[in-house]
Amino acid sequence: MERTTIQQLKEWKSKSDRKPLLIHGARQVGKTWLLREFAKREYRKEAYIVCRKNELARQLFSQDFNIDRILRGLRALSGVDITPHDTLIILDEVQDIPEALESLKYFKEEAPEYHIAVAGSLLGISLHQDVSYPVGKVNVINLYPMNFEEFLLAKGENEACKLLQSRDYDTLNLLHEKYTDLLRQYYYVGGMPEAVKKYVETGALQEVRDIQEGILQGYGLDFSKHAPKEQVPRIRMVWSSIPSQLFKENKKFIYGALRKGARAHDFEMAIQWLIDAGLIYKVPRCTKPELPLSIYEDLSAFKLYMLDIGLMGALVKTDPANILIKNDIFKEYKGGMTEQYVLQQMKSKDIAPVYYHKTDDSRLEIDFLIQRKGEMIPIEVKAEGNVRSNALSQFLSQRPDLQAERYSMLPYKRQGNLTNIPLYAV
């Protein structure tokens, strides 16, 4: 399968000021495959070492940070004659050996001619637990589940993907039904590589669901194994409540929905653990739609999303027929699934920060606010073709300087300072 992140890796390789590379991402999003595929395509040799439960690797990094000695050890461990420029050193599950992560600083300072990349499923957790992070000494790439474009490529829809990227909306509008059908498939399968691979190879919906449920089960085991013991029940409560919180009219995360009388301090650590593990995304409220958005961030109000729309569907056991066939797509989900999809697309493009805006009197709600090329872009998300929104129209009449975007099931259309973009073209 093709991952667009390969291009970022190629750019990293060709940088004159290249630093050791750190790949961030949740478990099962394809970090190991990506790095090994990159090594296969772009290097003569690959030195791949798994750090988890590797006592020899632990001993190698725990002595000191003499890079010549470490390189000798890596050659011995991998059985590969590691040479500058033409070998990619890959340290996987690096969070199990914090000293290996710390050694990247010395690779940067003393042996920049060697190409080294590290990845770990729970790296984000480790970096928040006093592991010495090589600040300023590494390049970082975030890896997310496969986005809609990558899903199209996996299905062999190369021309459909090229057309999307061309933004030729006149032609796209002619193929609206085709893209809508493909998007429905993506809503069910999601972007976890194993689920996409199974779907592309067999089209078997139940086998895809079995894979998704297996991934969810794996995450549940991670909660028990790696989270602080006292936080595990709270992590589970937050995790399982996210779909129901998104499927209501007011999508703001409500602590009281977890447990009667619950307060922020009861669940802050649980939420942060899930964020650090890459399993959920937090979108804070912006109290005033003005730049810079971060100045107006409301720390007490936010929405939570899962890392993948397919996993969300599996968690709530959505019926495949509702997604793949039914015309009023996700009407019963109050647009929560659609917002999940839009945010995933943003994340895959490294768009940050992302906020939402809601006035205190609730008369105006903007689903997402982002900054792009120095401009603020209000974004409205609609799950269907019914897009009437008097509040947004009124807001834009007061702010003619803004260009807003609406993502819906309608084809592309420009209406003054509001552009309707079909969901498949997000």
PyMOL commands that set and color helices and strands:
alter all, ss='L'
color gray80, all
select helices_A, chain A and resi 5-14+31-42+55-62+67-78+94-96+98-110+123-127+148-154+158-166+169-174+176-189+193-202+205-226+229-246+255-257+264-276+293-296+309-315+320-324+331-333+336-348+390-398+423-425
alter helices_A, ss='H'
color red, helices_A
select strands_A, chain A and resi 21-24+45-50+87-92+115-119+139-142+280-286+297-306+354-358+365-372+375-381+404-408+413-415+418-422
alter strands_A, ss='S'
color yellow, strands_A
deselect
rebuild
show_as cartoon
